[in-house]
Amino acid sequence: MTVTLHLAPEIEAELVAQAHASGMTVEKYLLSLIESSVLGPSPPGLTAEDRAAAFEAWSARHRQTTPLSDYAVSREGIYESHDR
């Protein structure tokens, strides 16, 4: 089946970026997204490389966030509201 999609430029740019971050072509990346959406999680028996590629594709779909500061993940930062 052939499908034509008309994407907004910012969607297209993000799609290309995520595909490249996953080490895939846009076509292969889209196919992996569609397969995982339609078929669910990857079946067991995949090679390590296939599982790694699937994980990379999955993680690339998530928004990048700012890392927490060292203080925020320190014992003091976590428990400061529990003072005495």
C-alpha positions in Angstrom: 0.0 0.0 0.0 1.2 3.5 -0.8 0.1 6.4 1.4 0.9 10.1 0.8 1.0 12.4 3.8 1.1 16.2 3.7 3.0 17.2 6.8 3.5 20.7 8.3 7.2 21.7 7.8 7.9 21.6 11.6 6.4 18.0 11.8 8.5 16.9 8.8 11.7 18.4 10.3 11.1 16.7 13.7 10.3 13.4 11.9 13.6 13.6 9.9 15.5 14.5 13.1 14.0 11.5 15.0 14.7 9.1 12.2 18.3 10.2 11.9 18.7 10.0 15.7 17.5 6.4 15.5 19.9 5.6 12.7 17.1 4.9 10.2 15.8 6.3 7.0 12.5 8.3 7.4 10.7 5.5 5.6 12.1 2.8 7.8 11.4 4.9 10.9 7.8 5.5 9.9 7.3 1.9 9.2 8.7 1.0 12.7 6.3 3.5 14.3 3.3 2.1 12.4 4.2 -1.5 13.0 4.6 -0.9 16.8 1.3 1.0 16.9 -0.7 -1.6 14.9 1.0 -4.8 16.1 2.0 -3.8 19.6 5.4 -4.5 21.2 8.1 -6.3 19.2 7.8 -10.1 19.3 10.5 -12.1 21.1 13.3 -13.6 19.1 14.6 -10.3 17.6 18.3 -9.9 17.3 20.1 -7.6 19.7 20.5 -5.1 16.9 16.8 -5.1 16.1 15.9 -4.7 19.8 18.4 -1.8 20.1 17.0 -0.1 17.0 13.4 -0.5 18.3 14.5 1.0 21.6 16.2 3.9 19.9 13.1 4.6 17.8 10.9 4.5 20.9 13.2 6.8 22.9 13.5 9.3 20.0 9.8 9.8 20.0 10.0 11.3 23.5 10.5 15.0 24.2 13.9 16.1 25.4 13.9 17.5 28.9 16.4 19.4 30.9 18.4 17.2 33.3 17.8 17.7 37.0 20.5 19.5 39.0 22.9 17.6 41.3 21.1 19.2 44.3 17.7 18.2 43.0 18.7 14.5 43.1 20.7 14.8 46.3 19.5 13.4 49.7 19.2 17.0 50.9 17.2 18.1 47.9 14.8 15.2 48.2 14.2 15.4 51.9 14.4 19.1 52.6 10.7 19.4 53.1 10.8 16.7 55.8 12.9 18.8 58.2 12.2 17.9 61.8 
